[in-house]
């Protein structure tokens, strides 16, 4: 990393990223997908974590503070503490000002490379956010090893790295600009050339063809530089991530694309609602192979976001003590129950605009009744007891096992798009 560190540091001192105006904190809170405590609990702590018990968080490469601020807000009324670590003094200054405006006092600030973390005596962390960082290191594996050395034995990492296939046009643009800027030494000069190129790209250019997949270059100079002019940038395929993180380091991986959940990693949801005969063959393959196929099939993954744990720690669906709840969108169980009821007698197709998923779903015999009682406080056991109390089911009440089986298809799709999660604690 030493060969690249000065240039990377120079970039983020000159162009803090992502670009943020601290005064915007007075009118809105930015959320970050992997830092939702509901998501972290579901995927990393079997739905059973108490975040008020001295929970320790590290944001490694926190930049201007999006993840740090969102975590600090969620943990505001607890004993949790967050360490925000970044190379750039300019970025930390913006993040600190954002925290000051919000009155957040549960953050400790550290200007350092994440490679230094094991030597700093910070102790262990329950959750580490490392989003958009390791792919900018000369040796990403050294960065991962540094993180694992400060990770608690039962802790988790939320990580984002670049995805290879979705960024095809980006890497062609980066090479184009490297050649154009071969004799341009200043950041300002490189940016000027990049803006000129972007303003006159022919429609045949691969970046222009896929421009709807990217937005950073529309966010000003910091975005243009980070996307197209960065001095150190690498990407990964699904299979490369499994080889690195699972095969080499033993981590369990749970993918969750921002806003779309696992749906871009599931071939059947990418092609839904069209029935494709080859999907029956794909469904019999190992999950990692299915996800690798989905990445190539969909072509829209420009980043990979995922949770890493030592062994699977996902909340158990068939646990009667689990509490199902809706996440990320303001829909209620009774509202979704009513939608399904209106489609009684015909196949139910879930048309979800936010994820683009349009899938025919088996709502089962009991689905609309189960949904009616899901409120984020009742456990499955309590929900199922209320379903059995419905007049039409009293003579032959279904068992918990039967209800879990009946609701499984509906739960799976709602969970795949991260709109229904589980906890063992009342929300």
Secondary structure, 3 states (H helix, E strand, C coil): CHHHHHHHHHHHHHCCCCCCCHHHHHCCCCCCHHHCHHHHHHHHCCCCCCCCCCCEEEEECCCCCHHHHHHHHHCCCCCCEEEEEECCHHHHHHHHHHHHHHCCCCEEEEECCHHHHHHCCCCCEEEEEEECCHHHCCCHHHHHHHHHHCEEEEEEEEEEEEECHHHHHHHHHHHHHHHHCCCCCCHHHHHHHHHHHHHCCCCCCHHHHCHHHCCHHHCCHHHHHHHHHCCCCCCECHHHHHHHHHHHCCCEEEECECCCECHHHCHHHHHCCCCCCHHHHHCCCCHHHHHHHHHHHHCCCCEEEEEEECCCCCCCCCCCCCEEEECCCCCCHHHHHHHHHHCCCCCEEEEECCCCEEEEECCCCCHHHHHHCCCCCCCHHHHHHHHHCCHHHCCCCCCHHHHHHHHHHHHHHHHHCCCEEEECCCC
